[in-house]
Amino acid sequence: MDSEDEMSMHDANDAESLDDDFYSGDGADSDEADITMDYEFIDNDSDDSDDFPSHHRSQLNYTVLGEADILQRQEEYITQVSMVLSISRIAASILLRHYNWCVSRVNDEWFADEEKVRRVVGLLEYPVPLPDAKEVTCGICFEMYPCDMMRSAACGHPFCVTCWQGYMSSSINDGPGCLMLRCPDPSCCAAVGQDMINALALREDKDKYKRYFLRSFIEDNRKTKWCPAPGCEFAVDFIVGSGSYDVNCRCSYSFCWNCTEEAHRPVDCGTVAKWILKNSAESENMNWILANSKPCPKCKRPIEKNQGCMHITCTPPCKYEFCWLCLGAWSDHGERTGGFYACNRYEAAKQEGVYDEAEKRREMAKNSLERYTHYYERWATNQSSRQKALADLSQMQAVHLEKLSDIQSQPESQLKFIIEAWLQIVECRRVLKWTYAYGFYLPEHEQAKRQFFEYLQGEAESGLERLHQCAEKELQGYLNAEGPSKDFNEFRTKLAGLTSVTRNYFENLVRALENGLSDVDSHGACSRAASSKSLGGGSSKARGTRGKAAASKSSSSRMDDSGHWSSSLLWKNLVSDRPAGAVMKLADTVKTMLDVGLPVGHILGQMRTEGRWKDATR
Amino acid sequence: MATNSNLPRRIIKETQRLLSEPAPGISASPSEENMRYFNVMILGPAQSPYEGGVFKLELFLPEEYPMAPPKVRFLTKIYHPNIDKLGRICLDILKDKWSPALQIRTVLLSIQALLSAPNPDDPLSENIAKHWKSNEVEAVETAKEWTRVYATGA
């Protein structure tokens, strides 16, 4: 319990700083960006099949890759390198793997110092033949064999076929480190490539190696990651530095490319990591991991130290060397820092009062348990509500839509608005869920921000409740009807309208949170009227840019709808035309009601939809 | 014994060579019950704090040997920054730097070399390493004392 906050803080910070290091490592991959462009057709495919309401649909900054795509890319990279450097494909793949599949990096390093690269990677320029003798002794089993029973890497160190097989097997079963296999001779570093694996390893080992080789292309490449959904075999290629991290995999799972947690826009990764750790801190597993392991400072995989010295080397491919005590790089230890054991960072940290801070945080955590429960319940409820909505959505697509089409004598193409409503509900539940994590970490002393945030969240939430209710309950009536209902077209207008209104509420909320609620800051915070005005001002500005996109989108996707209003007009009628004072009054009412324990979302939604909303649609 | 009957040829050959041409200052003989278990003795190298001592070790060849490294441990108490109080040894070739082309002989020679050249920068026993770095003369004295008390005459 106590260390968990420290731990998460530390993680979040580290993750950022490490990413920085990582990304600043090499800047030259413009050529790879070009390659990415070639694959754009995959985007289009996936976009058509998964019709999700994405915020950045028009400018996808990622590509979903299936196994065939990955293999094809891998082949292309290998071909490219092997042609440019005039080396074999095997040598090219060893080089690419060593330089994390970055073609430009391979080229740069190679042309800067070919000899050094060859030495580091283990590529011999002039292969050494096997010893010229009738019989040779295998360096592993010590048996004599005729020369034709022996094999060697380019270095010529002879080992028998059986021993090679065993050597490869133990390396392959040890994990992806087998991709960097070297000659068994301890004094030799000649690389053992996939050609030798294919010629000598057991069939199942060959398959495993192939698997690791494919995985390496995704896992060692800083631009690609596997989709984290269970059982999903797609990977995502992301254009780093291109805005929102949310990606929709072809398996329909959406996740954050940066932290690979479930998509959590507008909440940042650090908050999400803290929140998830907090939620799972109670579980047995997490307790054990926290108590018995430390995350590798570089790759973050938890490491259990069960024996041995403080000098820890992470398992390949990370291989980061660090000190178990202070988690600093091992290279910083030794004479210069007064020896590992002094770990003077610890002393320094203690002097700076870091540990007192931790103590304070622990105390605060205790006090905030109740507060936490409040946010957690709402987070979890929206999570389960989203799951339910997803199930309802698939039920709708699989069964109900056809039934409804029969009963109401409407072609299914005319019922698309229902699916859109459900997709919007699913997306909104996700956003709403994460705003509770956001709310939990919003500092309590930032009164104005809190109020503004809670107002926006309340607006969005009540809108969503209204939409969810309409899609769930009211639709049921039309599903149970005997024949076509007269007012079905009205229902269509209403549901489509609610969908659009709710989308706008949520876009507003997302935008405000992504700006860090900066509208409040810029207006000197405390004045209530001022903060509510800034809401109007800020959103209308953003609407200007977004309005166009929304309008063109709705005209294309809603050609067959009877509604001809634009969503931005609706929004205008709803919020910005209301005098600033009125908006805050509403928020005050909500606050009072919350204090007395009255349900607000519903009433707020009622006021809004039955008052102004009707005016706007008729 | 059943375990001994299907002993790989390599282990038999290594054992024969260890017995017929032992490395200087090192003896290793297999146990009669289990040919994969070796009783090892290493003489403290000259000009080291361990000079004059006889150190007993145990060495075991796991099923996967030579694909996996042998397991080695000091049985005699020793004051050394890379060896802990249970006799476990911090040596790269016993872990990630193992290669099947290494042998019992090379492993034991490496351990002997480790006695000649302690490496307090990559320590296993924190306190001893600290001692070694803060006051090497005194630490060496302790090592000599331990050698005298635990590694002679027994």
Interface residues (C-beta under 8 A of the other chain):
Chain A: G139 I140 C141 F142 E143 H157 F159 C163 G166 Y167 S169 S170 P184 D185 P186 Q307 G308 C309 M310 H311 T313 H333 G334 E335 G339 F340 Y341 A342
Chain B: P8 R9 R10 K13 E14 E64 P66 M67 A68 N82 R88 C90 I93 K95 D96 K97 S99 P100 A101 L102 T106 P120 D121 D122 P123 L124 E126 A129 K130 K133
